[in-house]
Amino acid sequence: MSKILILGAGTSGTMMANHLTKKLNPKNYEITIVDQYKTHYYQPGFLFLPFGIYQPEDVKKTIDEFIPKGVNLIREEIDKIDKDHNQVLLKNGNALNYDILIIATGCKTAPEEVEGMKGDYWYKTIFDFYTFEGSYALSQKLKNWQGGKLVVHITEMPIKCPVAPLEFAFLADDYFTKKGIREHVEITYVTPLPGAFTKEKATNALEYLLKEKNINIIPDFAVEHIEGENGKMFDYGGDEVEFDILVTVPTNKGDECIARSGLGDDLNYVPTDKHTLQSKIKENIFVIGDATNIPASKAGSVAHFEAEILTENIINYIEGKTLKPDFDGHANCYIETGRGKALLIDFNYDVEPVKGKFPFAGIGPFNLLAENRVNHWGKMAFKWIYWNMLLPGRKIPFVTPKMSRKGKQLDDINT
């Protein structure tokens, strides 16, 4: 019996377990998934916790309820991967053999990478919202905060869900407006990028919204250290930004087991073929989601598209067929802009976000790169889709893994 081992029971690993059980005969293939944790978090929901839109119970369930019948779940911490002997070593001393390995270990925040970020003021005046603990602590802080300088900050790229910091700034504007204290809150968006986003047309649209909502933007800011006691953040050039509350997105890094295995880059991301999702380390190792080093967004929708293509390529690998270079970097993201509105971007490696309709050309119902309430409803519906369709590996109607060009205004860009 062939052994397929999946490392990580987060979004990507859980989807792969569900996809593969539908495709492979359990008499011939044993599927095992390894994860040390008990709770599965709906990470997009962390954005809404600080503003009371979601409650803690809305964003977490048990890992076990999404692992398909017939898949072995081993709840242990991973030590390292021994690629030369097709083994994964666990912290408890046990070794797991595999014929095919799927790395879905994701990425984590690393606030310790910046001097002064994770210190005496962590979760007092300096917060992240990319973890459940940080997001919940921030919700408690904002409840009684009466105003001052709120700074929303990105340490460095890449990060999970690149639009989430912008969404936080937009929702903060809405939140303080509803509380009647917006005039007492100065919101500043600080980024290492030259603009609000990584794509030109989306940057133009998003920077317009920042100006409209009276949110300052400071681009090209590479943080060097933070002085929590003084409420100041400094970049390598000596420039400083003052804050009363700093909401930061720390450095994102791949799992430490990748570093211990000697398989990753400087940020512990695994070298991966950006089209087939086969690792560049060894042909029987595949990588998905945030664990890869591919130049695609680290987001749940991207992992969903990757999972469908990777499943097919693992079948191709098993059958001795050529892998299909079908993943095109497709990303589909709703951007919450506050006041019951959102915009939608749909792009890939070669095509940046443009205006148009999605998923049906000329019909929609969702508008691309334009605010409306329908997009907001799509954003809020994603939580149900995540629990009930993405994780169980069910196909979402009318949304294809490869980006469709139908309904998009592509005439003015070079594709």
DATA-V720693 format. One record per backbone hydrogen bond with DSSP energy under -0.5 kcal/mol. NH is the residue of the N-H (numbers start at 1). CO is the residue of the C=O. Records with the same first field share a line. If there is no record, write none. Layout:
NH: CO + CO
This chain:
2: 28
4: 2 + 30
5: 3 + 100
6: 32
7: 102
8: 6 + 34
10: 104
14: 10
15: 11
16: 12
17: 13
18: 14
19: 15
20: 16
21: 17
22: 18 + 19
23: 19 + 20
24: 20
26: 24
28: 25
29: 25
30: 2
31: 29
32: 4 + 30
33: 72
34: 6
35: 74
40: 61
41: 39
42: 59
43: 41
45: 42
46: 43
47: 44
48: 45
49: 45
50: 46
51: 48
52: 49
53: 48
54: 48
58: 55
59: 56
61: 40
63: 38
65: 62
66: 63
67: 64
68: 66
71: 68
72: 31
74: 33 + 72
75: 73
76: 74
79: 89
80: 89
82: 87
83: 81
85: 82
86: 83
87: 82
88: 96
89: 80
90: 94
91: 77
93: 90
96: 88
97: 95
98: 86
99: 3
100: 3
101: 284
102: 5
103: 101 + 286
104: 7 + 102
108: 253
110: 251
113: 110
114: 111
115: 113 + 224
117: 114
118: 111 + 114
119: 117
122: 119
123: 126
124: 121
125: 121
126: 121
127: 246
135: 131
136: 132
137: 133
138: 134
139: 135
140: 136
141: 137
142: 138
143: 139
144: 140 + 141
148: 184
150: 148 + 186
151: 149 + 245
152: 188
153: 151 + 247
154: 190
155: 249
161: 298
164: 161
167: 163
168: 164
169: 165
170: 166
171: 167
172: 168
173: 169
174: 170
175: 171
176: 172
177: 173
178: 174
179: 175
180: 176 + 177
181: 176
182: 176
184: 181
185: 182
186: 148 + 184
187: 185
188: 150 + 186
189: 216
190: 152 + 188
191: 218
203: 199
204: 200
205: 201
206: 202
207: 203
208: 204
209: 205
210: 206
211: 207
212: 208
213: 209
214: 211
215: 210
216: 187 + 214
218: 189
219: 217
220: 193
221: 191
222: 220
223: 221
224: 234
225: 234
226: 115
227: 232
228: 226
230: 227
231: 227
232: 227
233: 241
234: 225
235: 239
236: 222
238: 235
241: 233
243: 231
244: 149
245: 149
246: 125
247: 151 + 245
248: 127 + 246
249: 153
250: 248
252: 158
253: 108
254: 267
255: 106
258: 255
259: 255
260: 256
261: 257
262: 258 + 259
263: 258
264: 258
265: 269
268: 265
270: 291
271: 263
273: 278
277: 273
279: 285
280: 271
285: 282
286: 101
287: 277
288: 103
291: 288
292: 289
293: 270
296: 294
298: 159
299: 297
303: 299
304: 300
305: 301
306: 302
307: 303
308: 304
309: 305
310: 306
311: 307
312: 308
313: 309
314: 310
315: 311
316: 312
317: 313
318: 314
319: 315
320: 317
321: 316
326: 324
327: 275
328: 326
331: 347
333: 345
335: 343
336: 334
337: 341
338: 341
341: 338
342: 372
343: 335
344: 367
345: 333
347: 331
348: 351
349: 328
352: 350
356: 368
357: 407
358: 366
360: 364
361: 359
363: 360
364: 360
366: 358
368: 356
369: 344
370: 367
372: 342
376: 372
377: 373
378: 374
379: 375
380: 376
381: 377
382: 378 + 379
383: 380
385: 381
386: 382
387: 383
388: 384
389: 385
390: 385
391: 386
393: 390
394: 389
397: 395
399: 396
400: 398
408: 405
409: 355
410: 408
413: 410
415: 413
